[in-house]
């Protein structure tokens, strides 16, 4: 009955080693979309290790669970996992991991409900500041202009997604800079970056003592912005996108010597103005394929004893 233990050790090893390797790598800023995929595969592998270990531990602790998991398996396969030799720790491990899974789900539901509440509040405020004119449809346009002295813009997702821009931002942004800003926000919407942020925040808030989840959340916030910057720059140019970012944020103190919550803005602008060379296509493909194999390893660890018994 070593497979659940091996899965937990594999999950812990992945959680420790993978973030360190990614932190030392020089390619995530050059290929943020690939980096997003790699991080998702790493976290999926950690969660899969826990889920499979929970399943096998529960099968070892309770005959009813074992009947569901190994109901149609040959006797040799069941014997290969030595479920009957499990100690009293099997039930404790299964219950602990199940509670962790339920807690993760609860944190995700909380994040989604909070996001929906904030979105409803912002839509209500938007209707107050920019009420519909007679004959205007609620989903009539994707661009809403608000009177405001501070340059600002944000994407409001939902059934009728809209880009909200203040009049100060329209005065500040020149030429195609507004189009670049729209492309940036559309990049977030098309890639469903909001769900990545919800999931990473749920794991980090639910398990603040697990460093891999905190690193996952921080990297998601950074990489989704880089990916959206690249989406805009491919359509409207890096200089135009950089000028749009500067125009929106130069009055917020993000380019000064004192750190702010948006301290990554100077790095984003510098990256746009001095773009790093992209990785060769074959290396991007290899990284993508290698990341996809990371969640496969827990499956191999789980099924190898049964496959050997059948072999």
C-alpha positions as CSV (number, residue, x, y, z in Angstrom):
1,X,0.0,0.0,0.0
2,X,2.7,2.4,-1.0
3,X,1.0,4.1,-4.0
4,X,-0.9,6.7,-2.0
5,X,2.3,7.6,-0.1
6,X,4.3,7.8,-3.4
7,X,1.6,10.1,-4.9
8,X,1.8,12.4,-1.9
9,X,5.6,12.5,-2.1
10,X,5.4,13.2,-5.8
11,X,2.9,16.0,-5.3
12,X,5.1,17.6,-2.6
13,X,8.2,17.2,-4.9
14,X,6.4,18.8,-7.8
15,X,5.1,21.7,-5.6
16,X,8.6,22.4,-4.4
17,X,10.8,21.9,-7.5
18,X,8.6,23.1,-10.3
19,X,8.1,26.7,-9.0
20,X,11.9,27.0,-8.4
21,X,12.7,25.8,-11.9
22,X,10.2,28.3,-13.4
23,X,11.6,31.1,-11.2
24,X,15.1,30.5,-12.6
25,X,14.0,30.1,-16.2
26,X,14.5,33.1,-18.5
27,X,11.8,32.3,-21.0
28,X,8.4,32.9,-19.1
29,X,8.5,36.6,-19.9
30,X,9.3,35.9,-23.5
31,X,6.5,33.4,-23.8
32,X,3.8,34.2,-21.3
33,X,1.1,32.1,-22.9
34,X,3.4,29.0,-22.7
35,X,4.3,29.9,-19.1
36,X,0.6,30.1,-18.2
37,X,0.1,26.6,-19.6
38,X,3.1,25.3,-17.7
39,X,1.9,26.7,-14.4
40,X,-1.6,25.2,-14.9
41,X,-0.1,21.8,-15.7
42,X,2.1,22.0,-12.5
43,X,-0.8,22.9,-10.3
44,X,-3.1,20.3,-12.0
45,X,-0.4,17.6,-11.3
46,X,-0.2,18.6,-7.6
47,X,-4.0,18.5,-7.3
48,X,-4.2,15.2,-9.2
49,X,-1.7,13.6,-6.8
50,X,-3.9,14.5,-3.9
51,X,-7.1,13.3,-5.6
52,X,-5.6,9.9,-6.6
53,X,-4.0,9.4,-3.2
54,X,-7.3,10.2,-1.5
55,X,-9.1,7.7,-3.8
56,X,-6.7,4.9,-3.1
57,X,-6.6,5.6,0.7
58,X,-10.4,5.6,0.8
59,X,-10.4,2.3,-1.1
60,X,-8.0,0.8,1.5
61,X,-9.9,2.1,4.4
62,X,-13.5,1.2,3.4
63,X,-14.7,-1.9,1.6
64,X,-17.6,0.0,0.1
65,X,-15.3,2.5,-1.6
66,X,-13.1,-0.4,-2.8
67,X,-16.0,-2.0,-4.4
68,X,-16.7,1.1,-6.5
69,X,-13.1,1.8,-7.4
70,X,-12.1,-1.8,-8.2
71,X,-15.5,-3.3,-8.8
72,X,-14.7,-4.7,-12.2
73,X,-11.0,-5.2,-11.8
74,X,-9.5,-8.7,-11.7
75,X,-8.4,-10.1,-8.4
76,X,-4.7,-9.8,-9.4
77,X,-5.0,-6.1,-9.9
78,X,-6.6,-5.6,-6.4
79,X,-3.9,-7.7,-4.8
80,X,-1.2,-5.6,-6.6
81,X,-2.2,-2.5,-4.6
82,X,-2.1,-4.4,-1.3
83,X,-5.2,-2.6,0.0
84,X,-5.7,-5.0,2.9
85,X,-2.3,-4.1,4.3
86,X,-3.2,-0.5,4.9
87,X,-2.9,0.8,8.4
88,X,-5.2,3.1,10.3
89,X,-3.6,6.1,8.6
90,X,-5.5,5.3,5.4
91,X,-8.9,6.6,6.7
92,X,-7.2,9.7,8.2
93,X,-5.4,10.5,4.9
94,X,-8.6,10.0,2.9
95,X,-10.7,12.2,5.1
96,X,-8.0,14.9,5.3
97,X,-7.6,15.1,1.6
98,X,-11.3,15.0,1.0
99,X,-11.7,18.0,3.4
100,X,-9.0,19.8,1.5
101,X,-10.8,19.2,-1.8
102,X,-14.1,20.4,-0.4
103,X,-12.4,23.5,1.1
104,X,-10.8,24.2,-2.3
105,X,-14.2,24.0,-4.0
106,X,-15.7,26.3,-1.3
107,X,-13.0,28.9,-1.8
108,X,-13.5,28.8,-5.6
109,X,-17.3,29.3,-5.1
110,X,-16.6,32.2,-2.8
111,X,-14.3,33.8,-5.3
112,X,-16.8,33.4,-8.1
113,X,-19.7,34.8,-6.0
114,X,-17.6,37.8,-4.9
115,X,-16.6,38.5,-8.5
116,X,-20.2,38.4,-9.6
117,X,-21.2,40.7,-6.7
118,X,-18.5,43.2,-7.7
119,X,-19.5,43.0,-11.3
120,X,-23.2,43.6,-10.5
121,X,-22.2,46.6,-8.3
122,X,-20.1,48.0,-11.1
123,X,-22.8,47.6,-13.6
124,X,-25.3,49.3,-11.3
125,X,-22.9,52.1,-10.8
126,X,-22.3,52.3,-14.6
127,X,-26.0,52.7,-15.2
128,X,-26.2,55.5,-12.7
129,X,-23.2,57.4,-14.2
130,X,-24.2,56.6,-17.8
131,X,-27.9,55.9,-18.0
132,X,-29.4,54.4,-21.1
133,X,-30.9,56.9,-23.5
134,X,-34.5,56.5,-24.9
135,X,-34.5,53.7,-27.4
136,X,-30.9,52.6,-26.6
137,X,-30.5,48.8,-26.1
138,X,-28.7,47.6,-22.9
139,X,-26.3,45.6,-25.1
140,X,-26.2,48.2,-27.8
141,X,-22.5,49.0,-27.6
142,X,-19.3,47.6,-26.2
143,X,-17.7,51.0,-25.4
144,X,-19.0,53.2,-22.7
145,X,-17.6,56.7,-22.0
146,X,-17.8,58.1,-18.5
147,X,-17.1,61.6,-17.4
148,X,-14.0,61.6,-15.3
149,X,-10.9,63.6,-14.5
150,X,-8.7,60.6,-14.0
151,X,-7.6,58.5,-17.0
152,X,-9.0,55.0,-16.5
153,X,-10.3,52.1,-18.4
154,X,-11.5,48.6,-17.5
155,X,-13.3,45.7,-19.1
156,X,-16.6,44.7,-17.6
157,X,-17.4,41.1,-18.5
158,X,-20.8,39.5,-18.6
159,X,-23.5,38.7,-21.0
160,X,-22.9,42.1,-22.7
161,X,-19.2,42.8,-22.1
162,X,-18.1,46.4,-22.3
163,X,-15.0,48.5,-22.3
164,X,-15.5,51.4,-20.0
165,X,-13.3,54.5,-20.6
166,X,-13.2,57.8,-18.9
167,X,-13.2,61.1,-20.8
168,X,-9.7,61.8,-19.3
169,X,-8.4,58.6,-20.9
170,X,-9.9,59.6,-24.3
171,X,-8.1,63.0,-24.0
172,X,-4.8,61.3,-23.0
173,X,-4.8,58.4,-25.5
174,X,-3.9,59.4,-29.0
175,X,-4.6,57.7,-32.4
176,X,-4.7,54.0,-32.2
177,X,-3.8,53.8,-28.5
178,X,-7.5,53.4,-27.6
179,X,-7.7,50.5,-30.1
180,X,-4.6,48.9,-28.4
181,X,-6.2,49.3,-25.0
182,X,-9.4,47.6,-26.3
183,X,-7.3,44.8,-27.8
184,X,-5.6,44.3,-24.5
185,X,-8.8,44.0,-22.6
186,X,-10.3,41.7,-25.3
187,X,-7.3,39.5,-24.9
188,X,-8.2,39.0,-21.3
189,X,-11.8,38.2,-22.2
190,X,-11.0,35.8,-25.0
191,X,-8.5,33.8,-23.0
192,X,-10.8,33.7,-20.0
193,X,-8.1,35.1,-17.7
194,X,-10.7,35.8,-15.1
195,X,-11.1,32.1,-14.4
196,X,-7.4,31.7,-14.0
197,X,-7.4,34.5,-11.5
198,X,-10.4,33.0,-9.6
199,X,-8.8,29.5,-9.4
200,X,-5.4,30.8,-8.4
201,X,-6.8,33.1,-5.8
202,X,-9.1,30.3,-4.4
203,X,-6.1,28.0,-3.9
204,X,-3.9,30.7,-2.4
205,X,-6.6,31.9,0.0
206,X,-7.7,28.5,1.0
207,X,-4.1,27.2,1.6
208,X,-2.0,30.2,2.5
209,X,0.6,27.9,4.0
210,X,1.3,26.2,0.6
211,X,3.9,28.2,-1.2
212,X,3.2,26.8,-4.7
213,X,-0.4,28.1,-4.6
214,X,0.8,31.6,-3.6
215,X,3.4,31.6,-6.4
216,X,0.7,30.3,-8.8
217,X,-1.6,33.3,-7.9
218,X,1.2,35.9,-8.2
219,X,2.4,34.5,-11.5
220,X,-1.1,34.4,-12.9
221,X,-1.6,38.1,-12.2
222,X,1.7,38.9,-13.9
223,X,1.5,36.6,-16.9
224,X,-2.0,37.4,-17.9
225,X,-1.1,41.0,-18.2
226,X,2.0,40.1,-20.3
227,X,-0.1,37.9,-22.6
228,X,-2.7,40.6,-23.1
229,X,0.1,43.1,-23.8
230,X,1.3,40.8,-26.5
231,X,-2.2,40.4,-28.0
232,X,-2.5,44.2,-28.3
233,X,1.0,44.7,-29.6
234,X,0.6,42.1,-32.4
235,X,-2.3,44.1,-33.7
236,X,-1.3,47.7,-33.1
237,X,2.4,47.6,-32.4
238,X,4.5,47.6,-29.3
239,X,5.1,51.3,-29.2
240,X,1.4,52.1,-29.4
241,X,0.6,49.7,-26.7
242,X,3.4,51.0,-24.4
243,X,2.2,54.6,-24.9
244,X,-1.3,53.5,-24.1
245,X,-0.1,52.0,-20.8
246,X,1.9,55.0,-19.9
247,X,-0.9,57.4,-20.8
248,X,-3.3,55.5,-18.4
249,X,-0.9,55.1,-15.5
250,X,1.6,58.0,-15.5
251,X,-0.5,59.9,-12.9
252,X,-0.7,57.0,-10.5
253,X,2.9,57.1,-9.3
254,X,3.7,53.7,-10.8
255,X,6.8,55.1,-12.6
256,X,8.3,56.7,-9.6
257,X,10.9,55.4,-7.1
258,X,8.4,54.3,-4.5
259,X,6.7,50.9,-5.0
260,X,3.0,50.8,-5.6
261,X,0.5,48.0,-6.1
262,X,1.1,48.4,-9.9
263,X,4.9,48.3,-9.6
264,X,5.1,45.8,-12.5
265,X,3.9,48.5,-14.9
266,X,7.4,49.9,-15.6
267,X,8.6,46.4,-16.4
268,X,5.7,45.8,-18.8
269,X,6.4,49.1,-20.6
270,X,10.1,48.3,-20.8
271,X,9.3,44.8,-22.2
272,X,7.2,46.4,-24.9
273,X,9.8,48.9,-25.9
274,X,12.7,46.5,-25.9
275,X,11.0,43.2,-26.8
276,X,12.9,40.0,-26.0
277,X,13.4,37.5,-28.8
278,X,10.7,34.8,-28.9
279,X,11.6,31.2,-28.4
280,X,11.9,29.1,-31.6
281,X,8.7,27.3,-32.5
282,X,10.1,23.9,-31.8
283,X,11.2,24.9,-28.3
284,X,7.7,26.3,-27.6
285,X,6.3,23.0,-28.8
286,X,8.6,21.0,-26.6
287,X,7.8,23.1,-23.6
288,X,4.1,22.7,-24.2
289,X,4.4,19.0,-24.7
290,X,6.6,18.5,-21.6
291,X,4.2,20.5,-19.5
292,X,1.3,18.4,-20.7
293,X,3.2,15.3,-19.5
294,X,3.5,16.5,-15.9
295,X,-0.1,15.6,-14.9
296,X,0.4,12.3,-16.7
297,X,3.1,11.2,-14.2
298,X,0.6,10.8,-11.3
299,X,-1.6,8.7,-13.5
300,X,1.4,6.4,-14.4
301,X,2.3,6.0,-10.7
302,X,-1.3,5.1,-10.0
303,X,-1.8,2.6,-12.8
304,X,1.6,0.9,-13.0
305,X,0.9,-1.7,-10.3
306,X,-2.4,-2.7,-12.0
307,X,-0.8,-2.8,-15.4
308,X,2.1,-5.0,-14.1
309,X,-0.4,-7.4,-12.6
310,X,-2.2,-7.7,-16.0
311,X,1.1,-7.9,-17.9
